[in-house]
């Protein structure tokens, strides 16, 4: 199992991420321009540099994953080690302590996921439009799942004599030049069956009257052969495979309802997107003039955002793409059983799949274009003898490098792959180097950010005090002015206001 990164790792990975290319801070679709910045864990800052260093060193010492339990000393052979200098490395079974959490070393594997990953692309069947198109699944227990079904015109038609009559096909450079869709009719005839036999005149309404539209063309169908266990049908399921098929229970004979929404949630790796393609839909439509909404409906949501909602039938595939790694497919039907096919949908993850977490290591960062991995303290990647590795996703499909399991430096010394001098240098590089890196980032925070914040607070406080003093002095001056005016009136009263004046005698 991977070593759990200590809390100080967040600060370390953030400082490292700050020197990565600018697109490493994007966790959404780069084409959409949505960017979320990496959150930073900053050490506590005080006015005393000495106190800051003491607290900082305390955090660093507690984060060291170098204590080993004496009760787990059984020898074992490293199953996935990369030998150095042509020697097979023998690795002891150890227990690593990271912040008091016991983590046993072992070969790391991805979590098992519901659903089965399907090979991209699918199988292809082609035939002249005047002939019968026949294709089937090779194994018992498999059924057809139709991805696409198109009609191509005469300009995209190439005929080849294979000894049993002419066969038609569409060259690769003409695949995008489609003339029309036959998906609705192919799904009705072949969806969920082991074998498909399709003829335009027999299975397409009014085909004979409109013969000029499809004559001298090519029928081209892309499909998968699946077992029942390969398809996700259960409500409230959560799937995490990189690709797979989803269908309603009873497809293609009927679909069930009456128990509220049936939701299937798709979750892929962080930094990936999900492309969901609705390949077949045949549910009850709005039939009454006074109806405003579909009685039965299917919707695709990402969080609270609704990407698609519809009912009835579709004639060609409908595709929606998420912005993040989670997407939900919701089916709502009010009738217990209804005699229509229901839905069939295919999804696949876009972007690079996250490599497994290395043994004695952890992933500190991942977005759509890059991923960063670290080995625990005193461990390195065997091919580079470094603790840190950054991967780049090439064209959204594969990583430019692999992530082997980490190896303890002591083991490299014991088997003679490194010298004592190299061992000392790697130990200093794997601990003091990271320590110095964090100190450098801490100095920037302490010497630049903190003084700026303190000065801003002092300036704002001083301005507030000055404004308050001016306001108080103005009130005092107004009160003093009114008092002087009152004293002046009392000292020089008007004659008519004199109380002891003598009245005029007549």
C-alpha positions in Angstrom: 0.0 0.0 0.0 1.2 3.5 -0.6 2.6 5.6 2.2 0.1 8.2 3.3 1.6 11.7 2.7 2.1 13.6 6.0 0.4 17.0 6.5 3.6 18.9 5.6 3.5 17.2 2.2 0.7 19.6 1.1 3.1 22.5 1.6 5.9 20.7 -0.2 3.8 19.7 -3.2 2.3 23.2 -3.4 5.7 24.7 -3.5 6.8 22.3 -6.2 3.6 22.9 -8.1 4.3 26.6 -8.2 7.3 25.9 -10.4 5.4 23.7 -12.9 4.0 25.0 -16.2 1.0 27.3 -15.9 -1.4 24.6 -17.2 -0.6 22.4 -14.3 -3.0 24.4 -12.1 -6.0 23.5 -14.3 -8.3 20.7 -13.2 -11.0 21.2 -15.8 -11.2 20.9 -19.5 -8.4 23.2 -20.8 -10.6 24.1 -23.8 -13.2 25.5 -21.6 -10.8 27.7 -19.8 -11.9 26.6 -16.3 -9.0 27.0 -13.9 -8.8 26.1 -10.2 -5.7 27.1 -8.3 -3.9 24.7 -6.0 -4.6 25.4 -2.4 -1.5 26.1 -0.3 -0.8 24.9 3.2 1.3 27.6 4.8 3.2 27.1 8.1 2.2 29.3 11.1 3.8 32.8 11.0 4.8 34.8 14.0 6.7 38.0 14.5 9.7 36.0 15.9 11.8 34.3 13.2 13.3 32.0 15.8 9.9 30.8 17.0 8.8 30.3 13.4 11.8 28.0 12.7 11.2 26.0 15.9 7.6 25.3 15.0 8.5 24.6 11.4 11.2 22.1 12.4 8.7 20.4 14.8 6.3 19.8 11.9 9.0 18.5 9.7 10.4 16.1 12.3 6.9 14.7 12.9 6.4 14.1 9.2 9.4 11.8 8.8 8.3 8.3 7.7 11.5 6.5 8.8 10.5 4.6 11.9 10.2 0.8 11.4 8.5 -1.7 13.6 10.7 -4.5 14.9 7.8 -7.0 14.8 7.6 -7.1 11.0 11.0 -8.4 9.9 10.0 -11.2 7.6 12.0 -11.3 4.3 10.2 -11.3 1.0 11.1 -10.8 -2.6 10.1 -7.6 -4.2 7.6 -8.5 -7.0 7.8 -5.4 -9.1 11.3 -4.0 -8.5 13.3 -2.5 -11.2 16.9 -4.0 -10.8 19.8 -1.6 -10.8 23.1 -2.6 -12.3 21.6 -6.0 -13.4 21.0 -7.3 -9.8 17.8 -8.5 -8.4 16.8 -6.6 -5.3 15.6 -8.4 -2.2 13.3 -6.4 -0.1 12.4 -6.9 3.6 8.8 -6.5 4.6 8.6 -3.3 6.6 6.0 -1.2 8.4 6.2 2.5 7.8 4.9 4.9 10.4 3.5 8.2 9.1 2.0 10.4 11.8 1.1 7.3 13.8 -0.7 5.5 11.0 0.6 2.0 10.3 0.8 1.3 6.6 2.1 -2.1 5.5 4.1 -2.2 2.3 2.8 -4.2 -0.6 2.2 -4.2 -4.3 -0.3 -1.4 -5.0 -3.3 -2.1 -7.2 -6.1 0.0 -8.4 -9.5 -0.3 -6.7 -11.8 -2.8 -8.4 -14.5 -1.0 -10.3 -17.9 -2.0 -11.5 -18.3 -2.6 -15.1 -15.8 -4.0 -17.6 -13.6 -1.8 -19.8 -14.5 -2.1 -23.4 -12.0 -2.0 -26.2 -12.3 1.4 -27.9 -13.6 1.5 -31.5 -15.7 -1.7 -31.5 -16.2 -4.1 -34.4 -17.3 -3.0 -37.9 -19.7 -4.7 -40.3 -20.1 -3.4 -43.9 -22.2 -4.5 -46.8 -23.7 -3.2 -50.1 -27.0 -1.4 -49.4 -28.9 -3.8 -51.8 -27.6 -6.9 -50.0 -28.4 -8.3 -46.6 -26.1 -7.1 -43.8 -25.2 -10.1 -41.5 -23.0 -9.9 -38.4 -23.0 -11.8 -35.1 -21.1 -12.4 -31.8 -18.6 -15.3 -31.8 -19.2 -16.6 -28.4 -22.3 -18.1 -26.6 -23.8 -15.8 -24.0 -22.9 -12.6 -25.8 -25.2 -10.0 -27.3 -24.9 -7.2 -29.7 -24.6 -3.5 -28.5 -24.8 -1.1 -31.5 -22.7 2.0 -31.4 -23.3 3.5 -34.8 -25.2 2.6 -38.0 -24.8 4.8 -41.1 -25.6 4.7 -44.8 -22.9 5.9 -47.2 -23.5 7.0 -50.8 -22.1 5.7 -54.0 -19.1 8.0 -53.8 -17.8 6.3 -50.7 -18.4 2.8 -52.1 -15.6 0.4 -53.0 -16.3 -3.1 -54.2 -14.0 -6.1 -53.8 -14.5 -9.6 -55.3 -13.6 -12.1 -52.5 -14.6 -15.2 -54.5 -18.1 -15.3 -53.1 -19.5 -12.2 -54.9 -18.7 -8.5 -54.6 -18.3 -7.1 -51.1 -18.7 -3.3 -50.4 -16.8 -1.3 -47.9 -16.0 2.3 -47.0 -12.3 3.4 -47.1 -11.0 5.1 -44.0 -10.6 8.5 -45.7 -14.4 8.5 -46.5 -15.7 7.4 -43.1 -16.7 10.9 -42.1 -18.8 11.5 -45.2 -22.1 9.9 -44.1 -25.3 10.2 -46.1 -27.9 9.1 -43.5 -28.5 7.1 -40.4 -30.1 3.7 -40.0 -29.4 3.4 -36.2 -33.1 3.4 -35.2 -33.9 0.5 -37.5 -30.7 -1.5 -36.7 -31.4 -1.1 -33.0 -35.0 -2.3 -33.4 -33.9 -5.3 -35.4 -30.5 -6.3 -33.8 -30.1 -4.6 -30.4 -29.6 -7.2 -27.7 -29.5 -10.1 -30.1 -26.7 -12.6 -30.8 -26.9 -12.4 -34.5 -28.1 -9.6 -36.8 -29.7 -9.9 -40.3 -30.7 -6.6 -41.7 -32.1 -5.7 -45.1 -33.1 -2.2 -46.1 -36.2 -3.2 -48.1 -37.5 -5.4 -45.3 -36.7 -3.3 -42.2 -36.9 0.3 -43.3 -40.4 1.7 -43.9 -41.1 3.1 -47.4 -37.6 1.9 -48.6 -38.8 0.7 -52.0 -40.6 4.0 -52.8 -37.4 5.9 -51.9 -34.9 3.6 -53.4 -33.0 6.4 -55.0 -31.9 7.6 -51.6 -30.0 4.4 -50.6 -29.3 2.5 -53.8 -25.6 1.9 -54.7 -24.6 2.8 -51.2 -22.9 1.0 -48.3 -24.3 0.0 -44.9 -21.7 0.4 -42.1 -22.4 -0.7 -38.5 -20.0 -0.4 -35.5 -20.9 -2.7 -32.6 -19.6 -4.5 -29.4 -20.3 -8.1 -28.3 -21.0 -8.1 -24.6 -22.0 -10.5 -21.9 -24.8 -9.7 -19.5 -22.3 -9.2 -16.7 -20.4 -6.6 -18.8 -23.5 -4.2 -18.8 -24.5 -2.1 -15.9 -28.3 -2.1 -15.4 -28.8 -1.9 -11.6 -30.2 1.4 -10.2 -28.1 3.4 -7.8 -24.9 1.8 -9.2 -21.6 3.5 -9.3 -19.1 2.6 -12.0 -15.4 3.6 -12.2 -14.1 1.7 -15.2 -12.6 3.7 -18.0 -15.4 2.7 -20.4 -18.5 0.6 -20.4 -22.1 0.1 -21.4 -25.3 1.1 -19.5 -28.8 -0.2 -20.2 -32.3 -0.4 -18.7 -33.4 -3.6 -17.1 -35.3 -5.6 -19.7 -33.6 -4.1 -22.7 -34.6 -4.5 -25.6 -37.9 -6.2 -24.9 -39.3 -3.8 -22.2 -38.3 -1.4 -19.5 -39.3 -1.1 -15.8 -40.4 1.9 -13.8 -42.7 3.0 -11.0 -40.1 3.2 -8.3 -38.7 6.7 -8.8 -35.6 7.7 -10.7 -33.1 5.0 -11.6 -29.6 6.6 -11.4 -26.3 5.3 -12.5 -23.2 7.4 -11.5 -20.0 7.3 -13.4 -16.7 8.3 -11.6 -13.3 8.3 -13.3 -9.9 9.7 -12.3 -9.4 13.3 -11.2 -8.3 15.3 -14.2 -10.4 13.2 -16.7 -13.7 13.9 -18.4 -16.5 11.6 -19.3 -18.0 11.3 -22.8 -21.4 9.6 -22.7 -23.1 8.5 -26.0 -26.8 7.6 -26.0 -26.9 4.9 -28.7 -30.5 3.8 -28.4 -33.6 5.4 -26.9 -37.1 4.0 -27.2 -39.4 5.2 -24.4 -42.9 6.7 -24.2 -43.2 10.1 -25.8 -45.7 13.0 -25.2 -48.9 11.7 -26.9 -51.6 13.9 -25.5 -52.0 17.6 -26.6 -52.5 18.7 -23.0 -49.2 17.1 -21.8 -46.4 19.5 -21.1 -43.7 17.0 -20.0 -42.6 13.5 -20.8 -44.2 10.8 -18.6 -41.0 8.8 -19.0 -37.7 10.5 -19.5 -33.9 10.1 -19.5 -31.6 12.9 -18.3 -27.8 13.3 -17.9 -26.6 15.6 -15.0 -23.3 16.8 -13.7 -23.9 17.9 -10.1 -26.8 20.3 -10.3 -26.2 21.0 -14.0 -28.6 19.2 -16.4 -26.8 18.4 -19.7 -29.6 16.5 -21.4 -33.2 15.6 -20.9 -35.5 13.9 -23.5 -38.0 11.2 -24.2 -39.4 9.3 -27.3 -36.9 7.8 -29.7 -33.6 8.9 -31.3 -32.4 8.4 -34.9 -28.7 8.9 -34.4 -26.3 8.9 -31.4 -26.4 11.8 -29.0 -23.2 12.6 -27.1 -22.6 14.7 -24.0 -19.3 15.5 -22.4 -18.7 16.4 -18.7 -16.4 19.1 -17.4 -15.2 17.0 -14.5 -14.8 13.3 -13.5 -18.4 12.6 -12.3 -21.5 12.2 -14.4 -25.0 10.7 -13.6 -27.5 9.0 -15.9 -31.0 9.2 -14.6 -34.0 7.3 -16.0 -37.5 8.0 -14.7 -40.6 6.0 -15.7 -44.1 6.1 -14.1 -45.3 2.7 -15.4 -44.2 -0.5 -13.8 -43.6 -2.2 -17.2 -43.8 -0.6 -20.6 -43.3 -2.6 -23.9 -40.5 -0.5 -25.5 -36.8 -1.0 -25.6 -35.7 1.5 -23.1 -32.2 3.0 -23.5 -28.6 1.8 -24.2 -25.6 4.1 -23.6 -21.9 3.9 -23.9 -19.3 6.0 -22.0 -15.6 6.4 -22.0 -13.1 8.5 -20.0 -11.3 11.2 -21.8 -7.7 11.9 -20.8 -5.0 9.8 -19.3 -5.8 7.2 -16.7 -4.0 7.8 -13.4 -1.1 5.4 -12.9 -1.2 3.2 -9.8 0.1 4.8 -6.6 3.7 3.5 -6.1 4.6 1.4 -3.2 6.1 3.6 -0.4 5.0 6.7 -2.3 2.0 8.9 -3.0 0.5 11.2 -5.6 0.6 14.8 -4.6 -1.0 16.4 -7.7 -3.1 15.5 -10.7 -5.0 17.5 -13.4 -5.8 17.0 -17.0 -2.3 17.4 -18.3 0.2 16.5 -15.5 0.6 14.3 -12.5 3.2 14.6 -9.7 4.4 11.6 -7.6 6.7 11.5 -4.6 8.4 8.7 -2.7 8.4 8.7 1.1 11.4 10.0 3.0 14.6 7.9 2.5 12.9 6.3 -0.6 13.6 7.0 -4.3 12.4 5.8 -7.7 14.9 3.1 -8.8 15.4 4.3 -12.3 16.3 7.9 -11.5 17.3 7.7 -7.8 15.0 10.8 -7.1 12.0 11.2 -4.8 10.0 13.3 -7.2 8.5 12.4 -10.6 6.3 14.6 -12.9 4.3 12.9 -15.7 2.8 14.6 -18.8 -0.3 13.4 -20.5 0.5 13.1 -24.3 -2.5 14.2 -26.4 -4.9 13.0 -23.7 -4.2 9.3 -24.2 -1.0 8.2 -22.5 1.7 9.3 -20.0 5.2 10.2 -21.1 6.7 8.0 -18.4 5.8 5.2 -15.9 5.8 5.2 -12.1 7.7 2.3 -10.6 7.6 1.4 -6.9 9.9 3.3 -4.6 12.9 1.7 -3.1 14.5 2.4 0.3 18.0 3.8 0.1 19.3 1.4 2.8 18.4 -1.5 0.5 20.3 0.0 -2.4 23.4 0.3 -0.1 23.0 -3.3 1.2 22.9 -4.9 -2.3 25.8 -2.7 -3.5 23.9 -0.6 -6.0 25.2 2.6 -4.5 28.3 3.5 -2.5 28.5 5.0 1.0 29.2 8.4 -0.5 26.2 8.2 -2.9 24.1 6.9 0.0 25.0 10.0 2.1 24.4 12.3 -0.7 21.0 10.8 -1.5 20.0 10.8 2.2 20.9 14.5 2.3 19.1 15.2 -0.9 16.0 13.3 0.0 15.6 15.1 3.4 17.6 18.3 3.6 16.9 19.1 -0.1 13.2 19.0 0.6 13.7 20.8 3.9 15.6 23.6 2.2 13.0 23.9 -0.4 10.3 24.4 2.2 12.6 26.9 4.0 13.0 28.9 0.8 9.2 29.1 0.3 8.7 29.9 4.0 11.3 32.8 3.7 9.3 34.3 0.9 6.1 34.1 3.0 7.8 35.5 6.1 9.9 38.2 4.4 7.5 39.5 1.8 3.9 38.5 2.5 3.7 39.0 6.2 5.4 42.4 6.3 3.1 43.6 3.5 0.0 42.4 5.4 1.2 44.0 8.7 2.0 47.4 7.0 -1.4 47.4 5.3 -3.1 46.7 8.7 -1.1 49.5 10.3 -1.9 52.0 7.6 -5.6 51.2 7.6 -5.6 51.4 11.4 -3.9 54.8 11.5 -6.3 56.2 8.9 -9.2 55.0 11.0 -7.7 56.6 14.1 -7.1 60.0 12.4 -10.7 60.0 11.0 -12.1 59.3 14.5 -10.0 62.0 16.1 -11.1 64.6 13.5 -14.7 63.6 14.0 -14.4 63.9 17.8 -12.6 67.3 17.7 -15.3 68.7 15.4 -18.0 67.7 17.9 -16.1 69.3 20.8 -15.5 72.6 18.8 -19.2 72.8 17.9 -20.2 72.3 21.6 -17.7 74.9 22.7 -19.0 77.4 20.2 -22.6 76.9 21.4 -21.5 77.4 25.0 -19.7 80.7 24.3 -22.8 82.0 22.4 -25.1 81.2 25.3 -22.7 82.9 27.8 -22.7 86.0 25.6 -26.5 86.2 25.5 -26.7 85.9 29.3 -24.1 88.7 29.8 -25.8 91.2 27.4 -29.6 90.7 27.6 -32.0 92.8 25.5 -34.1 95.6 27.3 -37.4 93.9 26.7 -36.1 90.9 28.4 -35.3 92.7 31.7 -37.5 91.4 34.5 -37.0 94.4 37.0 -37.7 97.3 34.5 -40.0 100.1 35.8 -43.4 100.4 34.1 -44.3 103.7 32.5 -46.4 106.0 34.7 -49.4 107.7 33.2 
